[in-house]
Amino acid sequence: MTQQVWLIAQRSVVRTFRQPGTWIPPLTFPLMLMAVNSNGLRAATHLPGFPTDSFLAFFLPFSFLQGALFASGIAGVDLARDIDTGFLNRLALTPVRGSALLIGQIGGAVGLGALQACVYLSVGLIFGVHIDTGVAGAFLILLLAVLIATGWGTLGLWLALRTGSGEGVQSQFPLLFFATFISSMNLPRNLIEVTWFRDVATINPVSYMIEGLRSLVISGWDAQALLLGFGFSLALIAVSLGLAGRQLKVRMART
Amino acid sequence: MRRTTDVALGLAHRQVTVLFKNPSLFIPPMLFPLMNFMAFAGGLSRLRHVPGFDFHGGYTAFQFVFVLLQSAAFGGVFAGFGIARDFERGFARRLLVSAPQRSGIIAGYAIAALVRWAMIAVVLTCVALVAGMKIGGNGVDLFGLYGLAIIFNQVGLLWAAGVAMRFRSVQAGPLMQTPVFMALFLAPVYVPLDLLSGWIHAVARLNPLTFILEAGRGFIQGEPTQVALAFGLAVALLVIFAVWARTGLRAAENAG
């Protein structure tokens, strides 16, 4: 099982990093948005009750999440291509286990997620972001960022298995983007003025993933924020993995 | 001239038909501005309380103008994806062979982009009105606002068409989108120009889109501002990118 996971993960990582067109835009786009938004929204720090005087520090965690979202696209499109080209069918003839296939397939997304997290954190530190929780907090940020990338990556796998096409995976992206937009990405929930938006942001797990990361950067050790951040990330992995596993059985049975 | 019109209308009809037959091509460009509008107008409305925020028409109207212009530009860019796809699939080459007046090809894509965006603009406007957007401007002001957006839609299309015709591949998609995205977000998106600080203020002050955006906000507020400058810049961009698209078409012709 471990060897199967390793081989498939290795293929996934190599395939992702062999195509610069696949991983460079997901790496740079969140950086561009971070540069623009951290300056464009700096005025928000003048709002009474805003938790920090650096909008870059406030916005930095969203870059991890956005990067993870792109990673989900990569994982999904790669698996969809495997379905399209018949690789999955050929794999079905081998003794490889479904769980190994799924865990291995997200290798590329996890690898990219880890790289993204390191780059974003480094850029944040270079531009003066102070991590309130210190070195230990920085490591925890990297861990949570990788978990979030894994969760979104697994969701991408489920979408690929469900739709069976790269175009199908891509077409679901507006919905995933929507989930990230209707969250506390730009303002703390208590400062969101529009009631319906605040309510949706409150029931949106994405808000808690961002707030978990954000707490480590700007507000110190916050057990509740961390518990919710890690909890929702692990829940996303578990639910997506369950859905993808079920869908994999259906797809294998069809072939 | 008539042959140019025939080519343009024939191609536009085909593009619009393809669009309606493929919801996957139509729905994401429709959802994207709506999502942005909801996220910005809903999530950031508290920004109107920032000291110095001098737009009096409400934050929904403030963001509506940006999202309207963004949807116009991206409506053009998404139409550019269609041009690239037509080249990849060989349709555009057949079109180059069969069209008696090739400049009609760009005009056809431009009409299709306008029709596509017009539908998005209607939905976006309805959503904004339902969300309680206050309009301070009169009919003439709104005509000015939508006029600017129409020109901007055509600028987006001409830019993307120039890229698509030079690269003739959907893989050039990021090249079509990213500069437009960056140009838009280097304008005063969330707060008025005076509230920006640092390098983004310096860039936004020189960004032509800032003047177009501020004129649009002036229109919706009923206090038109920098109108001549905004229209002058929009038309200048239109001319520049018309040349860009025409030379792109020539590059495609030369490539065979």
HADDOCK unambig.tbl for C-alpha pairs under 7 A between the chains (distance, minus, plus):
assign (segid A and resid 36 and name CA) (segid B and resid 185 and name CA) 6.70 0.50 0.50
assign (segid A and resid 36 and name CA) (segid B and resid 186 and name CA) 6.82 0.50 0.50
assign (segid A and resid 39 and name CA) (segid B and resid 200 and name CA) 6.31 0.50 0.50
assign (segid A and resid 40 and name CA) (segid B and resid 190 and name CA) 6.59 0.50 0.50
assign (segid A and resid 40 and name CA) (segid B and resid 196 and name CA) 6.22 0.50 0.50
assign (segid A and resid 40 and name CA) (segid B and resid 200 and name CA) 6.84 0.50 0.50
assign (segid A and resid 41 and name CA) (segid B and resid 190 and name CA) 6.51 0.50 0.50
assign (segid A and resid 43 and name CA) (segid B and resid 50 and name CA) 6.88 0.50 0.50
assign (segid A and resid 43 and name CA) (segid B and resid 195 and name CA) 6.47 0.50 0.50
assign (segid A and resid 44 and name CA) (segid B and resid 47 and name CA) 6.18 0.50 0.50
assign (segid A and resid 44 and name CA) (segid B and resid 50 and name CA) 6.87 0.50 0.50
assign (segid A and resid 46 and name CA) (segid B and resid 50 and name CA) 6.34 0.50 0.50
assign (segid A and resid 47 and name CA) (segid B and resid 50 and name CA) 5.92 0.50 0.50
assign (segid A and resid 171 and name CA) (segid B and resid 24 and name CA) 6.42 0.50 0.50
assign (segid A and resid 174 and name CA) (segid B and resid 28 and name CA) 6.27 0.50 0.50
assign (segid A and resid 174 and name CA) (segid B and resid 31 and name CA) 6.88 0.50 0.50
assign (segid A and resid 174 and name CA) (segid B and resid 32 and name CA) 6.71 0.50 0.50
assign (segid A and resid 178 and name CA) (segid B and resid 35 and name CA) 6.13 0.50 0.50
assign (segid A and resid 181 and name CA) (segid B and resid 39 and name CA) 5.63 0.50 0.50
assign (segid A and resid 182 and name CA) (segid B and resid 39 and name CA) 5.83 0.50 0.50
assign (segid A and resid 187 and name CA) (segid B and resid 44 and name CA) 6.97 0.50 0.50
assign (segid A and resid 191 and name CA) (segid B and resid 46 and name CA) 6.85 0.50 0.50
assign (segid A and resid 192 and name CA) (segid B and resid 43 and name CA) 5.70 0.50 0.50
assign (segid A and resid 192 and name CA) (segid B and resid 44 and name CA) 6.70 0.50 0.50
assign (segid A and resid 192 and name CA) (segid B and resid 46 and name CA) 6.45 0.50 0.50
assign (segid A and resid 193 and name CA) (segid B and resid 45 and name CA) 6.28 0.50 0.50
assign (segid A and resid 193 and name CA) (segid B and resid 46 and name CA) 5.63 0.50 0.50
assign (segid A and resid 194 and name CA) (segid B and resid 42 and name CA) 5.65 0.50 0.50
assign (segid A and resid 194 and name CA) (segid B and resid 43 and name CA) 6.87 0.50 0.50
assign (segid A and resid 197 and name CA) (segid B and resid 42 and name CA) 5.85 0.50 0.50
assign (segid A and resid 197 and name CA) (segid B and resid 43 and name CA) 6.31 0.50 0.50
